């Protein structure tokens, strides 16, 4: 699947490794939650980055002890109507301070790019290459937001307060 990062198609450095398949000797791998949790220490000791595909119906508590050693977490959108991965993304970014790649996978639709980014996603597995262009156009369309979220952008209210503070400091 094409991968969009920073508004453009990019090469996916992670190899998706199926359960039961042999792991490559080195290089970045993306494994299922089941495979990861069966022996996280062995996976994390291998050379190369490790990422995990985390289903949206699984509690994040099992993943939290390993966050500082995971290079990527792929959160699954099984259908476009199922938004539990948004909540997981915000928890990972805001509560647990995860700063690695947060990837949206599954039913990743163009009209949800802004919401996904606002929730903290920074990589998107899309169905078509054209989705990368749509992503870039969508992200340019919006520059100011009212709600604080996991993407770290300053809200409209905070911008106003900063402006007022700088104006009053200059007097």
N, C-alpha and C positions, 0 to 999 in steps of 0.2 A: 504494500500500500504506500502511496506517496506520503511523505512527511513534510508538514509545513512548520517552520520555525522562523521567527522574526519576519513574518510576512512573505516568505518565499519558500519554494521547494528546496529541500536539502537532502543530502544523502543520510540515510538512517544508519548510524554506526552500530546500532544494536541488532544482533541476530536473534530472531524469535526462535526459541528452542522448545519443541513440544515435550510434553511429559513423556518420559521413557526414552527419549532420544539422547544420544551421546552429546555431552557438552564439548564445544571446541576447546582446544588446549589453552587458548588465550583469546583476547578480544572481548568486546562488550556483548553481554547476553541479556535477553529479556525472558524471564521464566514465569510460569504460573504461580499463583499464591500457594497452591498445594505443594508444588515442587520446592519452592523456597522455604516454606515452613517445615518441611520434612527434615531439612538439615541446613539451616541458614549459615552456620559457621563454615561448613565446607564450601558452600558457594561463595561466600564473602572472602575466603582465603585464596581462591583461585586468581591467577593473573587476569587482569581485565576488569572492566566495570560491570556491575551487576544491577539489573533493573527487574522489577516485578510487575506482573499484570494483576491488579487487584480488583476483584469483582465488587460491584456496588452493594451487594447484599452481605458483605463480610465486614465485621467490626474492625476498625483501624487499630484497636488496642494490641492485636497480635503483631502489627507492623511497626508500631512506635519504637520499640527498643532497638530497631535496626536502621532507623531513618538516617542517622549520621553516616552510614556506610553504603547507602543506596544511591546510585547515580541517577536512576530514573524510576518513576512510579507511573504506570499506565493505568488510569482509571477507566472503567468500562461503562459505556452508555449502550445497554442492550437494545433499547428502543428510544426513539426521540422523545417519547412522553415520560420517560423515567429519569428524573433529575437527581437521584441520590448521589451521583458522582460529583455534582456541584457542591453538595454539603461536605463530602469527603475532601474535596480540593480545598475548600475554605478552612476546614479543620487542620489539614496538613500544613497549610501556609500560615494561618493566623494563630492557632493554638499551639501547634507543635514546632513551628519555625522551620519547616522543611524548605530548603533552598535549592534542591536539585531539580532536574527536569521533571515536570509534571505534565504527563501526556494524556490527551483525550483520545480514546479509541472506541470503535464500535460505530454507532449511529451518530456520527459527527456531521452536523448539517451546517450549511453556510449561514443560515439566519441565527445560529446560536454562537457564532464565533465571538462576538462581543461579550456575551454573558459568560462564556467559558473563560475568556481572558480575564474578565473582572473577577471570576472566582479563583484565579491563580494558575490556570493552565498556561503553559508556554510552548507546547508542542502539540500537533494535531495530526492524527492519521486520517487522511481524507480518501475519498473514493476515486476522485479524478484530479489530474494535474491542474485543471482550470479552477479548482477550488482555492489554489494558492493565490491566484490573481484576485478572486473574490474576497479572500481574507484581507489582502493588502488594501483593497478599496474600502472595505468595511471599517477597518481600523483607522483609516485616514478620516473617515466621515465624522467620527466622534472624538472630541478632544477634552471635554469637560464632563465630569460626572458628579452627581449629588450624593450617592451612597458610597460609604467607605467599604472597601472589599480587599481581597487577598492580593490584588495586583500591585499594591503599593502606591497607586496614583493619589495625588493630592485632590481632595474633593473641592467643589465649588465654594463651599463655606470656608474651608481652610485657606483657599486662595484669597478670598475677600479679607479674611482676618489678617493674613500676612501682608496684604497690600495696605490695609489700614494701619497696621503696626509700623510698617516702613515709612508711611506718610507722617505718622505722629512722631516718629523718632527723628525725622528730618526737620522738624519745626523747632 
